[in-house]
Amino acid sequence: MSSGRGGGRVNPVPPGRRGRLPLSLRRRPVPWERQRPTWRDARPGVIAGALKRARARPSGNWYVVGVSGGLRGDRPLAGTVAGREVVVWRGPDGRPVGGPGACPHLGAPLRDSPVRCGTLRCHWHGLALDGTPYAGWAPLPVHDDGLLLWVRLDEVGGEAPSDAPVVVRRPERARALTAVYTGTGVCEAEDVVANRLDPWHGAWLHPYSFVDLAVAGSPDGSGNGIEDAFTVDVSFKVAGRLVVPVRAVFTAPEPRTVVMRITEGEGTGSVVETHATPLGPDQRGRPRTAVTEAVVATSDRPGFAVVRRAAPLLRPLVRAASGRLWRDDLAYAERRWQLRSAGRLPG
């Protein structure tokens, strides 16, 4: 395990010793340029090793393709995975079904076709698909985990298939505030994962959100259990010197997912899941990757019930905050891909 300390850091407050408000005051704030440099701790070999072990874990060939709540009854959800068009819709029994996004008749884009009574009807010539094999069109396994939609593409993943994707333990949805951000970058999935497996950049690249960051533990290289994790003490900025200090643990349960779980401080048990889905090349032949970040926030404070009731108003704010962070993080991932593809990635 390795560790680092930053000036002005606020230690996470154990739940049993918290004040009435979920805030702390930075007593000795350190300006951005005077915070402790983290480049010596952010060793390329540690990040590369964690990435290598993540990529070696099984995914069962499952890919995140959308948000459960975005699947309407009258239209399909459509996208691409590694250049393959896919569509997902709700079948006659209400469960999600899906398959290739091209009509087997003349190749019409099924993303533009309506759903009627659980049947997807091609808008070119009326061919009807109910999610079962028909006219050369073969369905794909679809999984709805209650928050995200996954599609299994065995020819893309090339692994031994599994019945369901690797879904991490989340707070109970009835007791949580959820929000999902989606974005796209010119990079590969591993570049997004590598960004998330570098916690040392947080207070430097995102000073508007994070301060007093210290990595209290990083992987020992064994790849076993909780030891293959990054433990981070950090404070989320609220306003001025007001912050929310927490301890968070970053893990990669499968090749294209990184999970941050708050283990101490306010919101203990909350998770932020980052999923990377390869989309395929752009018009210039560069790889594109979709980022789907799911925030599942919880708290044992009595007032959190009010927060949950205000979820429709708060979700856009949470998505906007995620979007601001990902503008920086996608620039990081894109730069990494540029250097890597040119054979100039340091380390």
C-alpha positions in Angstrom: 0.0 0.0 0.0 1.2 3.5 -0.8 0.0 6.8 0.7 0.2 10.5 0.4 -0.9 13.5 2.4 -2.1 16.9 1.3 -2.0 20.2 3.2 -5.2 21.4 4.7 -6.9 17.9 4.5 -10.1 17.3 6.4 -10.4 13.8 7.8 -13.6 12.0 7.0 -16.1 12.1 9.9 -17.3 8.7 11.1 -21.1 8.5 10.9 -21.6 8.2 14.7 -19.7 11.5 15.3 -21.2 13.7 12.6 -22.6 17.2 13.2 -26.1 18.3 12.4 -25.1 19.4 8.9 -23.2 17.3 6.4 -20.5 19.9 6.0 -17.1 20.7 7.4 -15.0 23.8 7.4 -11.5 23.8 5.9 -9.4 25.2 8.7 -6.2 25.7 6.7 -7.1 25.8 3.0 -4.2 25.5 0.6 -4.2 27.3 -2.7 -4.3 25.1 -5.8 -0.7 25.8 -6.8 0.6 25.1 -3.2 -1.1 21.8 -2.7 1.2 18.8 -2.4 2.3 17.5 -5.9 1.0 14.0 -6.5 3.1 13.1 -9.6 5.6 11.0 -7.7 2.8 8.9 -6.1 0.9 8.5 -9.4 3.4 6.0 -10.7 2.6 4.9 -14.3 3.3 1.3 -13.4 0.7 1.2 -10.7 -2.0 2.6 -12.9 -1.0 0.4 -15.8 -1.0 -2.7 -13.5 -4.4 -1.9 -12.2 -5.7 -1.4 -15.8 -4.1 -4.7 -16.9 -5.8 -6.6 -14.2 -9.1 -4.9 -14.8 -8.9 -5.9 -18.5 -8.3 -9.5 -17.6 -11.5 -9.8 -15.6 -14.5 -11.5 -17.2 -17.3 -9.3 -18.5 -19.4 -12.1 -20.1 -19.5 -9.9 -23.2 -22.0 -7.5 -21.7 -22.0 -3.8 -22.7 -24.0 -0.9 -21.3 -26.2 0.6 -24.0 -28.6 3.0 -22.1 -30.6 3.9 -19.1 -33.6 1.8 -18.0 -35.8 4.9 -17.5 -35.1 6.0 -21.0 -36.8 3.0 -22.6 -40.2 4.2 -23.7 -43.1 1.9 -24.6 -43.5 3.3 -28.1 -40.0 3.7 -29.4 -36.8 1.6 -29.3 -33.6 2.6 -27.7 -30.8 2.4 -30.3 -27.1 2.7 -30.4 -23.9 1.1 -31.6 -21.4 -1.2 -29.9 -18.1 -1.7 -31.6 -19.7 -0.6 -34.9 -22.7 -3.0 -34.5 -26.1 -1.3 -34.6 -28.4 -2.6 -31.8 -31.9 -1.8 -30.7 -33.7 -2.5 -27.5 -37.4 -2.1 -26.8 -40.1 -3.5 -24.4 -41.7 -6.7 -25.6 -45.3 -7.7 -25.2 -44.7 -8.7 -21.6 -43.0 -5.4 -20.8 -39.5 -6.9 -20.5 -36.7 -5.5 -22.6 -35.8 -7.3 -25.8 -33.3 -6.4 -28.4 -31.2 -7.3 -31.4 -29.4 -6.0 -34.5 -30.4 -2.5 -35.5 -30.9 -3.2 -39.2 -34.1 -4.7 -40.6 -33.4 -8.1 -42.1 -35.5 -7.3 -45.2 -33.6 -4.4 -46.8 -31.6 -3.0 -44.0 -33.8 -0.2 -42.8 -32.6 1.5 -39.6 -34.8 0.0 -36.9 -34.0 2.9 -34.6 -36.5 5.0 -36.5 -39.3 2.4 -36.3 -42.2 2.5 -33.8 -43.2 0.0 -31.2 -46.8 -1.1 -31.1 -48.1 -3.5 -28.4 -44.5 -4.8 -27.8 -43.8 -5.3 -31.4 -41.2 -3.3 -33.3 -42.6 -2.6 -36.8 -40.2 -1.6 -39.5 -41.3 1.8 -40.9 -40.1 0.9 -44.4 -42.2 -2.1 -45.2 -44.0 -3.1 -42.0 -41.9 -6.2 -41.0 -42.9 -7.0 -37.4 -40.4 -8.1 -34.8 -41.5 -9.3 -31.3 -38.0 -10.2 -30.0 -38.0 -13.7 -31.2 -36.0 -15.0 -34.3 -37.5 -14.1 -37.6 -36.5 -13.8 -41.2 -32.8 -14.0 -40.4 -33.0 -11.5 -37.5 -31.7 -13.0 -34.3 -32.3 -11.5 -30.9 -29.5 -10.5 -28.5 -29.5 -11.1 -24.7 -30.7 -8.0 -22.9 -30.4 -7.3 -19.2 -32.1 -4.5 -17.2 -30.5 -4.1 -13.8 -33.0 -1.5 -12.7 -30.9 1.5 -13.6 -28.9 0.6 -16.8 -29.6 -1.5 -19.9 -27.0 -4.0 -21.1 -26.7 -6.0 -24.3 -24.6 -9.1 -24.7 -22.5 -9.3 -27.9 -20.5 -12.5 -28.0 -18.9 -11.8 -31.3 -17.6 -8.5 -30.0 -16.5 -9.6 -26.6 -15.0 -12.9 -27.6 -15.2 -14.2 -24.0 -17.2 -17.0 -22.5 -20.7 -15.6 -22.3 -22.5 -15.2 -18.9 -26.2 -15.2 -18.1 -25.9 -11.6 -16.7 -23.5 -8.8 -16.5 -21.3 -7.9 -13.6 -23.5 -5.5 -11.6 -22.1 -4.1 -8.4 -24.0 -3.8 -5.1 -25.9 -0.5 -5.0 -27.9 1.2 -2.3 -31.6 0.3 -2.3 -33.1 2.5 -5.0 -36.1 3.4 -2.9 -33.7 5.0 -0.5 -31.4 6.6 -3.0 -31.1 9.5 -5.4 -30.0 8.3 -8.9 -28.8 10.2 -11.9 -27.1 9.1 -15.1 -24.7 11.1 -17.3 -23.7 10.0 -20.8 -20.9 11.4 -22.9 -18.7 10.4 -25.8 -14.9 10.7 -26.4 -12.4 10.0 -29.1 -10.6 7.3 -27.3 -10.9 3.6 -26.4 -12.6 2.1 -23.4 -9.3 1.4 -21.7 -8.4 5.1 -21.8 -11.6 5.9 -19.9 -10.8 3.1 -17.3 -7.2 4.3 -17.0 -8.5 7.8 -16.1 -10.6 6.4 -13.3 -7.7 4.3 -12.0 -5.7 7.5 -11.5 -7.2 9.1 -8.4 -4.1 11.3 -7.9 -5.3 13.8 -10.6 -8.5 14.7 -8.8 -7.6 17.9 -6.9 -5.3 19.1 -9.6 -7.5 18.6 -12.7 -10.9 19.3 -10.9 -10.2 22.0 -8.3 -13.7 23.3 -8.6 -15.0 20.0 -7.2 -12.3 18.3 -5.1 -9.8 19.5 -2.5 -7.5 18.0 0.1 -7.1 14.8 -1.8 -4.8 12.1 -0.5 -4.5 8.5 -1.8 -4.4 6.5 1.4 -3.9 3.1 -0.3 -3.2 1.8 -3.8 -3.0 -1.7 -5.1 -0.2 -4.0 -4.0 -0.2 -5.7 -7.4 -1.8 -9.0 -6.3 -5.1 -8.4 -7.9 -6.9 -10.1 -5.1 -10.0 -8.8 -3.3 -10.1 -5.4 -1.8 -6.4 -5.0 -2.0 -6.8 -4.3 -5.7 -8.3 -1.0 -4.9 -7.5 2.7 -4.5 -8.5 4.3 -1.2 -8.9 8.0 -1.3 -9.6 10.7 1.3 -11.0 13.7 -0.4 -13.3 16.6 0.2 -16.1 17.7 -2.1 -16.3 21.5 -2.4 -19.6 23.1 -1.6 -18.9 26.8 -1.3 -15.9 28.8 -0.1 -14.3 26.8 2.7 -17.3 24.5 3.2 -16.6 21.0 2.1 -18.0 17.4 2.5 -15.1 15.1 3.5 -15.3 11.4 2.7 -13.2 8.3 2.2 -13.9 6.5 -1.1 -12.7 3.2 -2.6 -12.2 2.7 -6.4 -12.4 -0.8 -7.9 -12.7 -2.2 -11.3 -15.0 -5.3 -11.2 -14.8 -5.9 -14.9 -12.9 -4.6 -18.0 -15.1 -1.6 -18.8 -16.4 -0.5 -15.4 -14.8 1.4 -12.5 -16.8 1.9 -9.3 -16.3 4.5 -6.6 -17.9 3.6 -3.3 -18.0 6.0 -0.3 -16.9 4.0 2.8 -16.7 6.7 5.4 -18.2 10.1 6.0 -21.3 11.6 4.5 -23.2 9.4 2.1 -21.5 6.2 3.2 -22.6 3.4 0.8 -23.2 5.7 -2.1 -21.7 4.6 -5.4 -20.6 6.2 -8.7 -20.3 3.7 -11.5 -18.4 4.6 -14.7 -19.0 2.3 -17.7 -17.1 2.6 -21.0 -18.8 1.2 -24.2 -16.9 1.1 -27.5 -19.0 2.7 -30.2 -16.8 2.2 -33.3 -14.7 4.5 -35.5 -15.7 8.0 -36.5 -15.5 9.3 -40.1 -11.7 9.8 -39.6 -11.2 6.2 -38.4 -10.7 7.2 -34.8 -12.2 5.1 -32.0 -15.2 6.5 -30.1 -16.2 5.5 -26.6 -19.4 6.2 -24.7 -19.2 7.0 -21.0 -22.2 6.2 -18.9 -21.8 7.3 -15.3 -24.5 6.3 -12.8 -24.6 8.2 -9.5 -26.5 6.3 -6.7 -26.4 8.5 -3.6 -27.8 7.6 -0.2 -27.7 8.9 3.3 -28.9 7.8 6.7 -29.8 11.3 7.7 -33.6 11.9 8.2 -33.5 14.9 5.9 -32.4 12.8 3.0 -36.1 11.8 2.4 -36.6 15.4 1.3 -33.7 15.1 -1.1 -35.3 12.0 -2.6 -38.6 13.7 -3.1 -36.8 16.5 -4.9 -35.1 14.0 -7.2 -36.7 15.3 -10.5 -35.2 18.8 -9.7 -31.9 17.5 -8.5 -31.1 15.0 -11.3 -30.3 17.7 -13.9 -28.0 19.3 -11.4 -26.2 16.0 -10.7 -25.9 15.3 -14.4 -24.5 18.8 -15.0 -21.9 18.3 -12.3 -20.9 15.0 -13.8 -20.7 16.6 -17.2 -18.3 19.3 -16.0 -16.0 16.6 -14.5 -16.2 14.5 -17.7 -15.2 17.4 -19.9 -11.9 17.3 -18.2 -11.7 13.5 -17.8 -12.5 12.9 -21.5 -9.8 15.3 -22.5 -7.5 13.2 -20.3 -8.7 10.0 -21.9 -8.5 11.4 -25.4 -4.9 12.7 -24.8 -3.9 9.3 -23.5 -5.3 7.6 -26.6 -3.4 10.1 -28.9 -0.1 9.4 -27.1 -0.7 5.7 -26.9 -1.7 5.3 -30.6 1.5 7.2 -31.5 3.6 5.1 -29.3 4.5 8.1 -27.1 2.7 7.2 -23.9 5.1 7.7 -21.0 5.8 4.9 -18.6 
